[in-house]
Amino acid sequence: MAGCQPHGLLTQTHHAKKVGDNMSASVTIPIAGFKDVYDVPSVEKALQELSPTANEALRALYEKMLRLGGQRFTVKPSALPEMETLFEELPNFGEALEDIRKHLALCIDSDDSIELPPMLLLGEPGIGKTHFARKIAQLLGTGFGFVPMSSLTAGWVLSGASSQWKNAKPGKVFDTFLNGDYANPVIVVDELDKASSDGQYDPLGALYELLEVETSTRFVDEFVELPIDASGALWLATANDAARIPDPLLNRLSIYEIEAPDAAGSARIAATIYREIRSTHDWGRQFPESLSPLALEKLASLPPREMRRMVHSAFGNAKLAGRAMAAKIGNECIEQYIGDFPFKKLGSYTTARDPLVLAWVRAILDANRLGARRPKAPIFIYHAVADELLPMRETNVLVAGYCRAGVTVAYYQDPASDHNSLAVSGATLAVSFLGARFGGVRAPSTCGFPMIPAVVPRVV
């Protein structure tokens, strides 16, 4: 059954408008009413009638039901939500998203709560079916229940087991309504085709009742033995093989065959997964906001489920690699770590693609930048005119700045050396300069003398 179902929804239009005045037009605020999912007096009566030898877990459950009360929120967006982002992020779910948008449109501007037809997402493993279901729950602003049918075999998965059995407990449906805040949660029955019977119980039996509005209003969990109103649940099932699902159940579901995304779609999904994982973890701020084109291409070649695993693994590997490199070079001189890490870029060992553009890195570099502070001691600077690694132009600017600030600078420009040769021969000059200072000789200054202009080294 599709469309809207009246549940006495109390719309918070005044509050929504007040909040919305400070928000962009694209924001949709969930409006809420209340609905009793179970009758509290009936719970009180059942608790009173329990025998002294009754299951203690059942007694504790009745007490919890009384403590929490039977009233839950029913929610829906206050306006038709912006769904273009979902179409972009989930390109292979376009048909399902379009139908959801149509059903949402029916309930907007009315006092009816939202009702979606039970949906079956049929497709290969790992293409994002469960991720899609979570996105729909977020879109609607409601709760989320998850039932993994592949790992369970008994019929009590959905409907609970009798309290007469040892270790019995309520089913997933009752648990979602009791412990959640919503009377219209999204409930996902994952891998519906993997459910198997042990001969005594039918794990899918409860679904025949739950997928019909008329019977789901008084659904009885076998452990609780009291009816709950589960008619507000929004059902999404996933499966790989429709042939393994009974026809009577298929007839109750709207089936959507989900294909694997194309290359462009895979790239969008990969980028979305990366952003989601990064933004939902505090450590994510240490990593770049987006993937490099090469990393995105590699990630997009995987199914969405594998993408998620790969991204988590890559984050961990990057962190470990960066720490290992930092620990190693922390005790090495420049000659050593140049040999240990040849042809490597700084960005290969940092979580940011270019760490030199990060604000906190720039602040440290600026605070320690040559020329940022006026030295109190005399300075000896030497530079090869044809230096092939460090532009002499920058050194000329530095020396000129020091001279303007009144610093005593002896600037030696060697017209015959290159970077490496002057690094050796210039050391002798530097030692002589220091020796003269310790000997009490006044430091010479070249400030006021013309400097040799920078030249471009000739490459043969």
C-alpha positions in Angstrom: 0.0 0.0 0.0 1.4 3.4 -1.0 0.7 7.0 -0.3 -0.2 8.5 3.1 -1.9 7.2 6.2 -3.6 9.4 8.7 -2.2 9.0 12.3 -3.4 12.3 13.9 -0.1 14.0 13.1 0.4 17.2 15.0 2.4 19.4 12.7 4.8 21.9 14.3 4.4 24.5 11.5 5.0 27.5 13.7 8.1 26.1 15.2 9.4 25.0 11.8 8.8 28.4 10.4 10.6 30.1 13.3 13.6 27.9 12.9 13.5 28.0 9.2 13.8 31.8 9.2 17.5 31.4 10.0 18.2 28.6 7.6 18.6 28.2 3.9 15.6 27.3 1.7 17.1 23.9 1.0 16.8 22.8 4.7 13.7 20.7 5.5 12.8 20.4 9.2 11.1 17.2 10.3 7.6 17.8 11.7 6.4 15.4 14.4 3.3 14.0 15.9 2.8 11.3 18.5 1.5 7.8 18.3 0.9 5.0 20.8 2.7 1.9 19.6 1.5 -0.1 22.6 -1.2 0.2 25.3 0.4 1.0 28.7 -2.6 -0.2 30.8 -2.4 -3.6 29.0 1.3 -3.8 30.0 0.4 -3.0 33.6 -2.2 -5.7 33.7 0.2 -8.2 32.1 2.9 -7.4 34.7 0.4 -7.8 37.6 -0.7 -11.2 36.3 2.8 -12.6 36.0 3.3 -15.6 38.2 6.2 -15.6 40.7 8.0 -18.2 38.6 7.6 -16.2 35.3 10.6 -15.4 33.1 12.5 -12.6 34.9 13.6 -11.2 31.5 9.9 -10.8 30.6 9.2 -9.1 33.9 12.1 -6.7 33.4 10.8 -6.0 29.8 7.3 -5.1 31.0 8.8 -2.8 33.6 10.9 -1.2 30.9 7.8 -0.7 28.7 6.1 1.1 31.5 9.1 3.2 32.2 9.5 4.3 28.6 5.8 4.6 27.9 4.1 3.7 24.7 4.2 7.0 22.9 6.6 7.5 20.0 7.3 10.3 17.4 5.9 10.1 13.9 8.0 12.2 11.6 8.2 13.4 8.0 9.9 16.3 6.3 8.1 19.6 6.5 8.7 20.1 2.8 9.7 18.0 -0.1 13.4 17.4 0.7 16.2 18.2 -1.7 17.1 14.8 -3.2 19.5 15.8 -6.0 22.5 15.0 -3.8 21.2 11.4 -3.3 20.6 11.0 -7.0 24.2 12.1 -7.5 25.7 10.0 -4.7 23.6 6.9 -5.5 23.4 6.9 -9.3 22.3 3.3 -9.6 19.3 3.8 -7.3 17.6 6.4 -9.5 14.3 4.5 -10.0 13.8 3.7 -6.3 14.7 7.3 -5.4 12.2 8.7 -7.9 9.4 6.6 -6.5 10.2 7.7 -2.9 10.1 11.3 -4.0 6.6 10.7 -5.5 5.3 9.2 -2.3 6.8 12.0 -0.2 5.1 14.5 -2.4 1.7 13.0 -1.6 2.1 13.5 2.1 3.6 17.0 2.1 1.1 19.8 3.0 -1.2 17.3 4.8 -1.7 16.0 8.3 -0.9 12.4 7.0 2.2 10.6 8.0 4.4 9.2 5.4 3.9 5.7 4.1 6.2 4.0 1.5 5.4 0.7 -0.2 7.6 -2.2 1.1 10.6 -2.2 -1.2 12.9 -5.0 -2.3 16.3 -3.9 -3.6 17.6 -6.7 -5.8 21.2 -6.8 -6.9 24.7 -8.2 -6.6 26.4 -8.2 -3.2 28.3 -5.1 -2.2 26.7 -2.5 -4.5 25.4 -0.3 -1.8 21.9 -1.6 -1.0 22.2 -1.3 2.8 23.9 2.0 2.5 21.0 3.2 0.4 18.6 2.2 3.2 20.5 4.2 5.8 20.4 7.2 3.6 16.6 7.0 3.3 16.3 6.9 7.1 18.5 10.0 7.3 16.4 11.7 4.5 13.2 11.1 6.4 14.6 12.0 9.8 13.4 8.8 11.4 14.9 5.8 13.2 16.6 2.8 11.7 16.3 -0.9 12.4 18.5 -3.6 10.9 17.7 -7.4 10.6 20.5 -9.4 9.0 18.7 -12.6 7.8 21.9 -14.3 6.6 23.2 -14.9 10.1 20.1 -16.2 11.7 17.9 -19.3 11.1 15.1 -19.4 13.6 11.7 -17.8 13.2 12.1 -15.6 16.3 14.4 -13.2 14.5 11.5 -10.9 13.6 8.7 -12.1 15.9 10.6 -13.2 19.1 10.6 -16.5 20.9 8.2 -17.6 23.6 9.3 -16.7 27.1 9.0 -20.4 28.0 12.3 -21.1 26.1 15.6 -20.6 27.7 17.5 -17.5 26.6 14.4 -16.3 24.7 14.1 -12.7 23.8 12.0 -10.3 21.8 12.3 -10.1 18.0 14.0 -7.3 16.1 10.8 -5.5 15.2 9.6 -5.1 18.7 13.1 -4.1 19.8 13.2 -1.3 17.2 9.9 0.1 18.4 10.6 -0.2 22.1 14.1 1.2 22.2 13.7 3.7 19.4 12.1 7.1 19.5 9.9 6.7 16.4 6.7 5.0 15.5 7.7 5.1 11.8 11.2 3.8 11.6 12.9 2.4 8.5 13.4 -1.3 9.0 15.9 -3.1 6.8 15.6 -6.9 6.3 19.0 -7.5 4.9 19.7 -10.5 2.5 16.2 -11.7 2.6 17.0 -14.6 0.2 19.6 -15.9 2.7 17.0 -16.8 5.4 16.7 -20.5 5.9 14.3 -22.6 8.0 15.3 -25.2 10.5 12.1 -27.1 9.7 10.3 -26.0 12.9 10.3 -22.2 12.3 9.8 -20.1 9.3 12.1 -17.1 9.6 10.0 -15.1 7.1 6.6 -16.0 8.5 6.2 -12.8 10.5 6.7 -10.7 7.4 3.4 -11.7 5.8 1.7 -10.1 8.7 4.0 -7.1 9.1 3.8 -6.1 5.4 0.1 -5.7 5.5 -1.2 -2.5 7.2 -4.4 -4.2 8.4 -2.6 -6.9 10.3 0.5 -4.9 11.4 -1.5 -2.6 13.6 -1.8 -5.5 16.1 1.5 -7.3 15.7 2.2 -9.7 18.6 5.8 -10.5 19.5 5.9 -14.1 20.8 8.1 -13.2 23.7 6.1 -10.1 24.8 2.7 -11.6 24.1 1.2 -8.1 23.8 0.2 -6.3 20.5 2.1 -3.4 19.2 1.2 -1.1 16.3 3.9 -1.7 13.7 2.0 -0.3 10.8 4.1 2.9 10.6 7.3 0.9 9.8 8.9 1.7 6.4 10.2 -1.6 5.0 13.2 -2.0 2.9 14.5 -5.5 2.0 17.7 -6.5 0.2 18.4 -9.7 -1.7 20.8 -11.1 -4.4 18.5 -13.8 -5.8 14.7 -13.3 -6.1 14.2 -17.0 -7.0 15.0 -17.9 -3.4 12.1 -15.7 -2.0 8.6 -17.2 -1.8 6.2 -15.8 -4.3 3.6 -14.7 -1.8 6.2 -12.5 -0.2 7.5 -11.1 -3.5 3.9 -10.1 -4.3 3.9 -7.9 -1.2 7.1 -6.0 -2.3 7.9 -3.4 -4.9 11.0 -4.8 -6.6 13.8 -2.7 -7.8 16.7 -4.3 -9.7 19.8 -2.4 -8.8 22.6 -2.6 -11.4 26.3 -1.9 -10.7 27.1 1.8 -11.3 29.0 2.8 -14.4 32.5 4.3 -14.2 31.4 7.8 -13.6 28.8 6.7 -11.1 31.4 4.6 -9.3 33.7 7.6 -9.0 30.9 9.7 -7.4 30.2 6.9 -5.0 33.8 6.5 -4.1 34.2 10.3 -3.5 31.0 10.2 -1.3 32.2 7.3 0.8 35.6 9.0 1.4 33.9 12.2 2.5 31.5 10.4 4.8 34.1 8.4 6.5 36.4 11.4 6.9 33.7 13.7 8.2 32.2 11.2 10.7 35.5 10.6 12.6 37.5 13.2 14.6 40.7 11.9 13.1 39.3 12.7 9.6 40.4 16.3 9.9 44.0 15.2 9.6 43.4 14.0 6.1 42.7 15.9 2.8 39.2 16.9 2.0 39.2 15.0 -1.3 41.0 12.1 -2.9 43.7 12.5 -5.6 42.5 11.6 -9.1 44.7 8.5 -9.1 43.4 7.3 -5.7 39.8 8.0 -6.8 40.3 6.0 -10.0 41.7 3.0 -8.1 38.9 3.2 -5.5 36.2 3.5 -8.2 37.2 0.1 -9.6 35.8 -1.6 -6.5 32.2 -2.5 -5.4 30.9 0.1 -2.9 31.2 -2.3 0.0 34.9 -2.9 -0.8 35.3 0.8 -1.3 34.4 1.4 2.3 36.8 -1.2 3.5 39.6 0.1 1.3 39.1 3.7 2.5 39.3 2.6 6.2 42.4 0.6 5.5 44.0 3.4 3.5 43.5 5.9 6.3 45.2 3.5 8.8 48.1 2.8 6.4 48.7 6.5 5.7 48.8 7.2 9.5 51.2 4.4 10.2 53.4 5.2 7.2 53.6 8.8 8.3 54.5 7.9 11.9 57.1 5.4 10.8 58.8 7.9 8.6 58.7 10.6 11.3 60.2 8.3 13.9 63.0 7.3 11.5 64.1 10.7 10.4 63.8 12.1 13.9 67.2 10.6 14.7 68.9 11.1 11.3 70.8 13.9 9.7 69.8 15.2 6.3 72.3 13.1 4.4 70.9 10.0 6.0 67.2 10.5 5.4 67.8 11.7 1.8 69.4 8.3 1.2 66.6 6.4 3.1 63.8 8.2 1.3 65.0 9.0 -2.2 62.7 10.6 -4.7 59.9 10.8 -2.2 57.6 13.8 -1.9 56.6 15.2 1.5 53.0 14.6 0.7 53.7 10.9 0.4 54.1 10.7 4.2 51.5 13.2 5.3 47.8 13.1 5.6 47.5 16.4 3.6 48.3 16.3 -0.1 50.4 19.5 0.3 51.2 20.1 4.0 52.9 23.4 3.3 49.5 25.0 2.6 48.0 24.0 5.9 47.3 27.0 8.1 49.1 25.7 11.2 52.1 24.6 9.1 52.2 28.1 7.5 52.1 29.7 10.9 55.1 27.7 12.1 57.0 28.4 8.9 56.2 32.1 9.0 57.3 32.3 12.7 60.7 30.8 11.7 61.1 32.5 8.3 64.5 34.0 7.8 64.1 37.8 7.9 61.0 37.7 10.1 63.1 38.7 13.1 66.1 41.0 13.5 69.3 39.0 14.5 71.3 40.6 17.2 74.6 38.9 16.2 76.6 39.6 13.0 75.8 37.2 10.1 77.9 35.6 7.4 76.0 34.5 4.3 77.5 32.8 1.3 75.8 31.8 -1.9 76.8 30.5 -5.3 75.8 32.8 -8.1 74.9 29.8 -10.3 73.3 27.8 -7.5 71.1 25.1 -9.2 69.0 24.3 -6.2 68.4 27.5 -4.2 67.6 30.7 -6.2 70.1 33.5 -5.3 67.3 36.0 -5.9 65.7 35.0 -2.6 69.0 35.4 -0.7 69.6 38.8 -2.2 66.2 39.9 -0.9 67.0 38.5 2.5 70.4 40.3 2.8 68.8 43.6 1.7 66.2 43.2 4.4 68.7 42.6 7.1 70.8 45.6 5.9 67.8 47.9 6.1 67.1 46.6 9.6 70.7 47.6 10.7 72.0 44.0 10.9 75.8 43.6 10.3 75.9 41.2 7.3 79.0 39.9 5.4 77.6 38.6 2.2 79.9 36.5 0.0 78.7 35.7 -3.6 80.8 33.1 -5.3 80.7 33.4 -9.1 82.6 30.1 -9.8 80.9 27.5 -7.6 77.6 25.6 -7.7 75.5 24.5 -4.7 77.4 21.4 -3.6 80.9 22.7 -4.2 80.3 25.9 -2.2 78.7 23.9 0.6 82.1 22.4 1.1 84.5 25.3 0.4 82.2 27.8 2.1 82.4 25.9 5.4 86.1 27.0 5.7 85.1 30.6 5.3 82.3 30.2 7.8 84.7 28.8 10.4 87.1 31.6 9.8 84.3 34.2 10.3 83.3 32.6 13.6 87.0 32.4 14.8 87.5 36.1 14.2 84.4 36.9 16.2 85.5 34.8 19.1 88.9 36.5 18.7 87.3 39.9 19.3 87.8 41.2 15.7 85.0 43.5 14.6 82.7 41.9 12.0 82.9 43.2 8.5 79.8 44.4 6.6 79.0 44.4 2.9 75.8 46.4 3.4 75.9 49.3 1.0 78.0 47.4 -1.6 76.3 46.3 -4.8 75.2 42.6 -5.0 75.7 40.4 -8.0 72.3 40.0 -9.6 70.7 36.5 -9.7 71.4 34.5 -12.8 69.7 31.4 -14.2 72.1 28.4 -14.1 73.0 27.1 -17.5 71.9 23.4 -18.0 74.0 21.6 -20.6 
